Amino acid sequence: MSTTTNDFEALLRQALTPVEPPADLAARMEATLVSLTELAQDELESWEMSAMRDPRNWVRPAAAAVIGVGAGTALVVLRVRGRHRARRMAGSGLVELAGHTLHDIAEEAKRVLPRR
């Protein structure tokens, strides 16, 4: 019985060992999210309001809006999280860190939103 338990524990330890992500994962994710956001913006800008009268035409703009909002939000979170880690390592106070994080969120949201 103990050999089975030891084997099971060894298998669990092996299966649950941490895996380091590739070094360029954040850059690839950011590039993909930027691409998705821009494609969704382009799709929404290409639609004419006259075509929106027919409900059958609502699927593509609705999908583009959902994808654009999701990718834009993920992009803001990804960029702010990277800055947040750097500031947290610098040892700033909790209130100062929260203020900087909120400022970073506002700046990144302005950068991601389409220029109008």
Contacts in CASP RR format, 6 or more apart in sequence:
PFRMAT RR
TARGET T0000
AUTHOR 0000-0000-0000
METHOD contacts of the structure
MODEL  1
MSTTTNDFEALLRQALTPVEPPADLAARMEATLVSLTELAQDELESWEMS
AMRDPRNWVRPAAAAVIGVGAGTALVVLRVRGRHRARRMAGSGLVELAGH
TLHDIAEEAKRVLPRR
26 78 0 8 1.000
26 82 0 8 1.000
29 78 0 8 1.000
30 75 0 8 1.000
30 78 0 8 1.000
30 79 0 8 1.000
33 71 0 8 1.000
33 72 0 8 1.000
33 74 0 8 1.000
33 75 0 8 1.000
33 78 0 8 1.000
34 75 0 8 1.000
36 67 0 8 1.000
36 68 0 8 1.000
36 71 0 8 1.000
36 72 0 8 1.000
37 68 0 8 1.000
37 71 0 8 1.000
37 72 0 8 1.000
37 75 0 8 1.000
37 112 0 8 1.000
39 64 0 8 1.000
39 67 0 8 1.000
40 64 0 8 1.000
40 65 0 8 1.000
40 67 0 8 1.000
40 68 0 8 1.000
40 71 0 8 1.000
41 68 0 8 1.000
41 114 0 8 1.000
43 60 0 8 1.000
43 61 0 8 1.000
43 64 0 8 1.000
44 61 0 8 1.000
44 64 0 8 1.000
44 65 0 8 1.000
45 114 0 8 1.000
47 57 0 8 1.000
47 60 0 8 1.000
47 61 0 8 1.000
51 57 0 8 1.000
52 58 0 8 1.000
52 61 0 8 1.000
72 112 0 8 1.000
75 108 0 8 1.000
75 112 0 8 1.000
76 105 0 8 1.000
76 108 0 8 1.000
76 109 0 8 1.000
76 112 0 8 1.000
79 104 0 8 1.000
79 108 0 8 1.000
80 101 0 8 1.000
80 104 0 8 1.000
80 105 0 8 1.000
80 108 0 8 1.000
83 100 0 8 1.000
83 101 0 8 1.000
83 104 0 8 1.000
84 97 0 8 1.000
84 100 0 8 1.000
84 101 0 8 1.000
84 104 0 8 1.000
87 97 0 8 1.000
87 100 0 8 1.000
87 101 0 8 1.000
88 97 0 8 1.000
92 100 0 8 1.000
END
